[in-house]
Amino acid sequence: MSMIVASRRIAAPTASRERGLTMMELLVTVVILSLLMAGLSQLVVTNSQNATATGTLARMADTGRAAIQLLSADIRRANYMGGYIESLDQTPEKDGNLGASSYAITCAADTTDWARMVNQALVGINAPADNSPIPYACITDEDGEQWLRGDVLTVRYTPTPPVEVGEMIHDRLYLRTTANQRRLLLFNEENASAVENGENAIEDASVRNFALAAHSYFVGLTNRTCQGMEIPALFRQAIGDGGLPVTQELLAGVENLQLRYLVDNRYYDADDVPLLATGEWQPVDAVEVTVLVRAECPEAGFDINRTFALADVDYTPGDVNFRRQIFTTTIKLRN
């Protein structure tokens, strides 16, 4: 038997054909990745800016509401003097009894006169139109530059509840009142016994003692900066030791304060409020308060040139990189 062997042709193995990216493909990939990274970076920056703006607006809203609430509470209490009589007992200045001081548009820092103008329980000063210094000496610092801009509002009243003689603080002003008598007293160690047993004793079971409050609100500089820009704030003068005015910073970011006063169904600015024969203001029925709040720091990319209508003035800020917001209300007086 013959065997036939068929020969088969076996192909030799060849190397696999592997290749990398071409230069064109590499360039396209780099461009696409660059665009994706640029978009992602812009998204991160935008989200960061939005978060910053949201935080800034929230802080401004808190500041504006706090300013309105603070001013409203004081204005409502203005002229409450712990009793129903119109003027102070003019007992001679003895054993701490001081009496009221005559009203004047002034605020000397080294006397008790400002605190004792209790017969003018609410009064304002209009900001000078020519931006000259406001005529209120106690709201300036050593350089005469603390007041920045805007109107000034002064209110005087006695906070409740009354205090017992034993709770009085030395070197503070107090009103002692009954239904028909009222005395203003600078309480200290020397006259403590006279309050109950001496010249200032009041033989009336209804006598009550009230701390005297006097506040002058204004906008000033904090002497702090953010990115080189000075930060404004709402300040007030209050009664300190010895009955002298002291400055208190209240709310940073308040840039302007404007006020108008309702008298006999007509609004006036402070310069035009009708006067009594004594030179004091006629009774005010309500106060319109307008507060402009500014962000404490400038914001990159924020640029707006705007004029703000604030009560009786138009205010155009010189710096345009700050967010700003207006808050306004009208407060009716109770006393």
C-alpha angles and dihedrals in degrees: 000000000000121000119215115205114201113215117223127201112231117199115229115242116258130207115265114256104243122168138173131229118298119237091254093052091048092051092049091050092050092049092050093048091047091052091049092049092047091051092047092048091050090050091052092048092047092049090048092050091047091051091049092048092047091051092047093050091048092052091047091051091050091049093048094048092046091051092050093047093048095049092043093054093051095044092051090053096046114127096015100135102169097262147037105260124106104224143025126265104261095219108158116266098275134133089007098309107140110170123208123307121227116262117257134159093252141094112198111195096214103052138059092235095103093053093046098056088104094146087068098054097166125028138145141203122216118227110253111259091224093054091245117151113289114248097245110104100192095061094065127085128225090289094045091243109107097100107075110177144316135056129315123229124195123191130178128192144130115260118226144270105051119241132231120243090249090057096053117118118228117251094020130118120248137178119222108202143180130168091278107018137057131178131184113220135188099210118212143140093277096057101030093106092044091062091070104020110018142052093321097047112121115205097212127108090217095061114131132183122222131183110238117237125197122172130181112192122204143147117253144154122278096207086236125113139201117204088346095307120119117242118227124208144181110260135178138198113230135179112273136175115328091016091284124140118258129187122242125187110220116169127009116217099040104130105174139016123196127178140188127187129220113220120166093346095308130102120229135178115235095267093058105041108128115254134221121234088264091060093251123123121272112248111288117224099194142352126224109213124196120183126186114204122198129194110256093231132041116250123229111239094014112116123159129155107202139156115221122212104220113179105288098354139065112223124197113186117221094219118065102187097080129090113232136187134188123225122187140172141158119233123199116216118237102196 
